[in-house]
Amino acid sequence: MVESQYKAINSEVFERLIDRLSVALDSAKTAVRLRNERPAELELRGLSRAELELINVYLNRIGREADKRLQGSGTEQKAPQTAKVIWLKDRVKGK
């Protein structure tokens, strides 16, 4: 019972946060379209403690995953992939 209430509350936090992010992105899109401005930041006012905690957990998880990728990439160096490029002008000449 308590677990189902926790999931319901947690999903409400997700929904509210997604709605707020959607509004912020829409206002940024409007600024680009109407004033030809590209905002460097999105401002979210009045976030609840639960919404802030959710954002912090997400950012921390993303940071840990990025650290793991960086650590893993240092030990295993892959050779750069080569690609064969065929220019259209060369293809016409080489007929």
N, C-alpha and C positions, 0 to 999 in steps of 0.2 A: 504494500500500500504506500509506504513512504517513498519507495523507489519510483513508483509510477508518478507520484506527486513531484518528485525531484526532476524526472524526465519532462513532465509538463511545464514546470517552471523554467527548466533549461531551454526547452524549445521556444518558449515565449521570449526569452532573452535573445536567442538567435534571431527570431522573427523581427523583434524591435530593432536590433542592431542592423540587420539587412535592410530594413525600411529606412533607417537613418542614413546608411551608406548610399542607398539608392537616391535619396533626396539630394545628398551632397554631390554625388556624381552628376545628377541631372542639372544642378545649378552650375557646376563646372562646365558641362557641355553647353549650357545656355550662354555662359560668359564667353566661350570660344566662338560660338555662332554669332552672337550679337555685337560683342565688343572686340572680337579678335584677340582675346586675352587667353593665355594658358596659365591657369593658377598652378603654382608649384606645390601647394598644400591644400588639403581638404579640412574644413573646420567642422567639427561635430560638437555642438554645445549640449549641455544638460544630460550627459551620459550617466546612467546609473552606475553604482558600484559594481554590480554584476556584469554590466556591459564592458566597463573598463577592465575588469578581471579577465573576461573572455578575450579581449584584445591582447592583453599582456601575455596570457597563456599561449595564444596563437603566435605572437611575435617571438616569444622565447622558444617555442617548438621549431619555428622556421629557422631561427638562429642556430639551434643545436644541429638541425639537419644540414645546414650550410657548412658548419664546422666539420661534421663527419665527412661530407663530400670533399672538402679541402684537404683533410687529413688523408683520405683514401686516394686522392689524385696525386699526392706527393710520392707515395710508395710505388704506384704503378703508372709509369710513363708510357703512354701509347704513342706510336709513331703517327705523325700527321698523315691524314688520308690524302692521296693524290687524286686528282680528277683530270680526265681527258677533256679538253675544251676544243670544240670544233666550231670555228667561226663560219658564219654563213658565206662570207665573201671568199673564204678558202675553199669551201665546198663547191662553189660555182666554178672556180678556176680549175679545180682538180677533177672535173668531170671527165 
